[in-house]
Amino acid sequence: VNLENDAGEAQVTTSELIRYEYHVVYSSSYLAPVLYFRACYSDGKPLGLKEIWEKVHDCYKERLFQGPWDTITQQEHHLLGQPFFVLHPCRTSELMTPIMDGATQEQRNVNYITSWLSMMGPVVGLDVPLSYATAVSQGIFDPKLKKGTFGAGK
């Protein structure tokens, strides 16, 4: 909201409200979670791929082009049969292996999904509060769980 102009008069401008919908779906092909999302304006008009890219914060755009984030694509949600955007999961294991290995070596409780979502979510406007990660990490550490697999760390 901009409340001042050059003449010192109050001027109100607002940005368009955008509603995001997020789904985390397991990919049996990649053995990894996939973040599906879509967005629409308050009038129900969906955002296109160009508009989605415009909403990605600049600090993430370079990473998306260089990996391990790979890229944002649009595809059919395999459970709903509707178009969604996805952060492609092909390099999820590469991203998560060092985190899970570090947790195993230090015998720390780390929730795989919370860790993954806290890295992937902000790229597309989904912030995971620290309080959520803290609460979820109170699970039991099990070093026998395989690194980089869905659900590791409970």
C-alpha positions in Angstrom: 0.0 0.0 0.0 1.4 3.4 -1.1 0.0 6.1 1.1 1.9 9.1 -0.2 2.5 10.7 -3.6 4.7 13.7 -4.6 2.1 16.2 -3.6 1.8 14.7 -0.1 -1.7 13.5 -0.7 -2.8 10.1 0.5 -3.1 7.6 -2.4 -4.0 4.0 -1.7 -3.0 1.3 -4.1 -3.3 -2.4 -3.4 -1.9 -5.4 -5.1 -4.1 -8.2 -6.4 -4.9 -11.0 -4.0 -3.7 -14.4 -5.1 -4.9 -17.7 -3.6 -2.5 -20.6 -3.7 -3.4 -24.3 -3.3 -0.7 -26.8 -2.4 -0.6 -30.6 -2.5 2.2 -32.9 -1.5 2.0 -36.1 -3.5 4.3 -39.1 -3.4 5.9 -40.0 -6.7 6.6 -43.8 -7.0 8.7 -43.1 -10.1 11.1 -40.7 -8.3 10.6 -42.2 -4.8 10.1 -38.7 -3.5 7.5 -36.2 -2.5 6.3 -33.7 -5.2 4.9 -30.3 -4.5 1.9 -29.6 -6.7 0.5 -26.1 -6.6 -1.8 -23.8 -8.5 -2.8 -20.2 -8.0 -5.6 -17.9 -9.0 -6.7 -14.3 -8.6 -9.6 -13.4 -6.3 -11.9 -13.5 -9.3 -11.0 -17.1 -10.0 -8.8 -16.5 -13.0 -5.8 -19.0 -12.8 -2.2 -17.7 -13.1 -0.3 -19.0 -16.1 3.3 -20.3 -16.1 4.7 -16.8 -17.0 2.8 -15.3 -14.0 4.0 -18.1 -11.7 7.6 -17.4 -12.7 7.0 -13.7 -12.0 5.9 -14.5 -8.5 9.0 -16.6 -7.7 11.4 -14.4 -5.6 14.6 -13.4 -7.4 16.7 -15.2 -4.9 15.3 -18.6 -6.0 15.2 -18.0 -9.8 18.9 -18.6 -10.3 18.7 -21.8 -8.2 15.8 -23.0 -10.3 17.8 -22.7 -13.4 20.9 -24.3 -12.0 19.5 -27.1 -9.8 19.0 -29.1 -7.6 15.6 -27.4 -7.7 15.4 -28.0 -11.5 12.4 -26.2 -12.8 8.7 -25.4 -12.5 6.6 -27.2 -15.0 2.9 -27.7 -15.5 1.3 -31.1 -15.6 -1.8 -33.0 -14.8 -2.3 -33.8 -11.1 -2.4 -37.6 -11.3 -5.0 -37.9 -8.5 -7.3 -35.0 -9.5 -6.8 -35.0 -13.2 -6.5 -31.2 -13.2 -3.6 -29.0 -14.3 -1.2 -28.0 -11.6 2.3 -26.6 -11.5 5.1 -28.8 -10.0 8.6 -28.4 -8.8 10.1 -31.3 -10.7 11.3 -34.0 -8.3 14.1 -35.5 -10.4 16.8 -34.2 -8.1 15.0 -34.4 -4.7 17.2 -37.2 -3.5 20.3 -35.2 -4.4 19.0 -32.3 -2.4 17.9 -34.3 0.6 20.7 -36.9 1.0 23.2 -34.5 2.7 20.5 -33.4 5.1 19.5 -36.9 6.0 23.1 -38.1 6.2 24.0 -35.3 8.5 21.1 -36.1 10.8 22.1 -39.7 10.9 25.7 -38.9 11.7 24.7 -36.5 14.5 21.8 -38.7 15.6 19.4 -35.8 15.3 15.6 -36.0 14.8 14.9 -34.7 11.3 11.5 -35.0 9.6 12.1 -35.7 5.9 8.9 -34.0 4.7 9.2 -31.0 6.9 12.9 -30.5 5.9 12.0 -30.9 2.2 8.9 -28.7 2.4 10.9 -26.0 4.2 13.3 -25.8 1.3 10.9 -26.3 -1.6 7.8 -24.4 -0.3 9.3 -20.9 -0.1 10.2 -21.1 -3.8 6.5 -21.0 -4.6 5.2 -18.9 -1.7 4.7 -21.6 0.9 6.5 -20.8 4.1 6.7 -23.5 6.8 6.8 -21.9 10.2 9.7 -22.9 12.4 7.2 -23.8 15.2 5.8 -26.6 12.9 9.3 -28.0 12.2 10.1 -27.9 15.9 6.9 -29.7 16.8 7.2 -32.4 14.2 10.9 -33.1 15.0 10.0 -34.4 18.4 9.6 -37.9 16.9 11.8 -40.8 17.6 15.2 -41.1 15.8 15.6 -44.3 13.8 19.0 -44.6 12.1 17.8 -47.7 10.2 15.6 -45.6 7.9 17.1 -45.3 4.5 18.5 -41.9 3.5 16.6 -39.9 0.9 13.4 -42.0 1.1 10.0 -40.6 1.6 9.1 -40.5 5.3 12.6 -40.9 6.7 12.9 -39.5 10.1 9.1 -40.1 10.7 
